[in-house]
Amino acid sequence: MGLRVLIVLGVLAVAVVAGLVWRSRNGRFVASRGDQAAAERLTPADLGAPLGAAATFLQLSSEACAPCRSTAAVLGALAADRPGVAHVEVAAEERLDLVRRFDVLRTPTVLVLDGAGAVRGRLSGATTRQQALDALDRCPATAA
């Protein structure tokens, strides 16, 4: 009986650690390397919408994704509040070219573009307003 309890406790400990790691990665901004950002550029034609003069949040979402809806609301409100910032949401299942090109493994994934369409970084998972603002501040080309 004692061994079974230890196994259950071990499994629970691993699950808790895995959950904490997963949670810590939600909304975390990862900046693109300088050479990578220069190579990865998107145009209004790629997005089907105009770029923001200062920055664009390109959100890749899926239909059955609750964090996608909350992230879209956060980014849409932020874009409405900040001149020069745009939010474009696309369905990942309809834009597999972008999913493959940017190695999107989960939704929502948000690419942060500068005014010229260069990818300056990405956010993955549910994103808060503060995380989105931090992403803008950490991108010199997009800082307001």
C-alpha positions in Angstrom: 0.0 0.0 0.0 2.9 2.4 0.8 4.4 2.0 -2.7 1.1 2.9 -4.4 0.8 6.1 -2.3 4.3 7.1 -3.3 3.5 6.4 -7.0 0.4 8.6 -6.8 2.2 11.4 -5.0 5.0 11.2 -7.6 2.5 11.4 -10.5 0.8 14.3 -8.8 4.1 16.1 -8.3 5.0 15.7 -12.0 1.6 16.9 -13.1 1.8 20.0 -10.8 5.3 20.9 -12.2 4.2 20.4 -15.8 1.1 22.6 -15.2 3.2 25.4 -13.6 5.6 25.3 -16.6 2.8 25.4 -19.1 1.1 28.3 -17.2 4.3 30.3 -17.0 4.6 30.2 -20.8 1.1 31.5 -21.5 1.4 35.0 -23.0 5.1 35.2 -22.6 6.8 37.3 -25.3 9.7 35.8 -27.2 11.6 38.3 -29.3 12.9 37.4 -32.8 16.6 37.5 -33.4 17.6 40.5 -35.4 18.6 38.5 -38.5 15.4 36.5 -38.3 13.2 39.6 -38.0 14.7 41.1 -41.2 14.0 37.8 -43.1 10.4 37.4 -41.9 8.3 40.2 -43.3 4.6 40.1 -43.9 2.6 42.4 -46.2 -1.0 43.6 -46.1 -1.6 41.1 -49.0 -0.3 38.3 -46.7 -2.7 39.4 -43.9 -5.7 40.4 -46.0 -5.7 43.6 -43.9 -3.6 46.8 -43.6 -0.6 46.9 -41.2 -0.6 49.2 -38.2 1.7 52.2 -38.7 3.6 51.4 -35.4 2.7 47.7 -34.9 0.4 44.9 -35.8 -0.7 41.9 -33.7 -1.3 39.0 -36.1 -3.3 36.5 -34.1 -3.5 32.9 -35.4 -6.6 31.3 -33.8 -8.8 28.2 -34.1 -12.5 27.9 -33.8 -12.7 25.8 -30.7 -10.3 27.9 -28.6 -11.5 29.8 -25.6 -8.1 31.5 -25.0 -8.3 32.7 -28.6 -11.5 34.6 -27.9 -10.1 36.3 -24.8 -6.9 37.2 -26.5 -8.8 38.6 -29.5 -10.8 40.8 -27.1 -7.7 42.0 -25.3 -5.7 42.8 -28.5 -8.7 44.4 -30.2 -9.3 46.7 -27.3 -5.6 47.6 -27.2 -5.5 48.3 -30.9 -8.5 50.6 -30.5 -6.8 52.5 -27.7 -3.4 52.9 -29.2 -3.0 54.8 -32.5 -0.9 53.1 -35.0 -1.5 49.6 -33.5 -3.6 47.1 -35.5 -5.0 43.7 -34.6 -5.6 41.1 -37.3 -7.0 37.7 -36.4 -6.9 34.8 -38.9 -8.1 31.3 -38.7 -5.1 29.0 -38.4 -7.0 26.2 -40.2 -7.5 28.5 -43.2 -4.0 29.8 -43.3 -1.8 26.7 -43.0 0.8 28.6 -45.0 1.4 30.9 -42.1 1.1 28.1 -39.6 4.0 26.2 -41.4 6.0 29.3 -42.1 6.0 30.5 -38.5 6.0 27.0 -36.9 2.8 27.6 -35.0 2.2 24.7 -32.6 -0.7 26.1 -30.5 -3.4 28.7 -30.6 -3.6 31.5 -30.0 -0.2 32.4 -31.3 0.3 36.2 -31.8 3.1 37.5 -34.1 4.1 41.0 -33.2 5.0 42.9 -36.4 6.6 46.4 -36.7 5.2 49.1 -39.0 7.0 47.6 -42.0 5.6 44.1 -41.3 8.8 42.6 -39.9 8.2 39.9 -37.3 9.7 41.2 -34.0 8.4 38.5 -31.7 5.6 36.3 -30.7 3.2 35.5 -27.8 1.8 32.1 -27.3 -1.3 31.1 -25.3 -3.8 33.3 -23.6 -2.5 36.9 -23.4 -3.3 39.7 -21.0 -3.4 43.4 -21.8 -0.2 43.9 -19.7 1.6 41.1 -21.5 0.7 42.7 -24.9 1.9 46.1 -23.7 5.1 44.6 -22.5 5.6 42.9 -25.9 5.2 46.3 -27.6 7.6 47.9 -25.1 10.2 45.2 -25.7 10.2 45.7 -29.4 12.2 48.8 -30.1 10.7 49.2 -33.6 7.2 49.2 -32.1 7.6 51.2 -28.9 5.1 54.0 -28.8 
